[in-house]
Amino acid sequence: MCSTSSGTATGTVLLENARMRVTEWRFAARGDNTGWHRHAYDYLVIPLFDGVLDIDLPDGTRVQANLKNGIPYDRQAGVEHDVISANDFECAFIEVELLEPAQTL
């Protein structure tokens, strides 16, 4: 993820190599956020909780993402947003960025 503004959530890189970067994003309290950023790579997210994240979009809209522990979702490069915790408890997710282009078989 390439941040354009600083947020209050904590990002900790757990693994990085030529193929991927794995980051844990931890939100200590409701309202903690990643900060505005645009994804330079395709990525997937693995929630470590059941709950809700608010997603602010560049056009000024806010959408809610209902997440389930261990159920991943993926997005393509170019996504721009700010992710905000809407939970009254500490929560986290794992983000896996795919640093290599997809290979055809």
GIQUI-V346724 format. One record per pair of residues at least 6 apart in sequence whose C-alpha atoms are under 6 Angstrom apart, sorted by the first residue. I is the first residue (numbers start at 0). GAP is how many residues later the second one is. If there is no record, write none. Layout:
I:GAP
I:GAP
//
This chain:
0:38
1:35
1:36
2:34
3:32
3:33
4:30
4:31
5:29
6:26
6:27
6:28
7:24
7:25
8:17
8:18
8:23
8:24
8:25
9:15
9:16
10:13
10:14
11:11
11:12
12:9
12:10
13:8
13:9
14:6
14:7
18:80
18:81
19:77
19:78
19:79
20:75
20:76
21:73
21:74
22:71
22:72
23:69
23:70
24:67
24:68
25:65
25:66
26:63
26:64
26:65
27:62
28:61
29:55
29:56
29:57
29:58
30:53
30:54
31:52
31:53
32:50
32:51
33:48
33:49
34:47
35:45
35:46
36:43
36:44
37:40
37:41
37:42
38:38
38:39
38:40
39:37
39:38
40:36
41:33
41:34
41:35
41:56
42:31
42:32
42:53
42:54
42:55
43:29
43:30
43:51
43:52
44:27
44:28
44:49
44:50
45:24
45:26
45:47
45:48
46:22
46:23
46:46
47:21
47:44
47:45
48:20
49:17
49:18
49:19
50:15
50:16
51:13
51:14
51:15
51:34
52:11
52:12
52:31
52:32
52:33
53:9
53:10
53:29
53:30
54:7
54:8
54:27
54:28
55:6
55:25
55:26
56:24
//
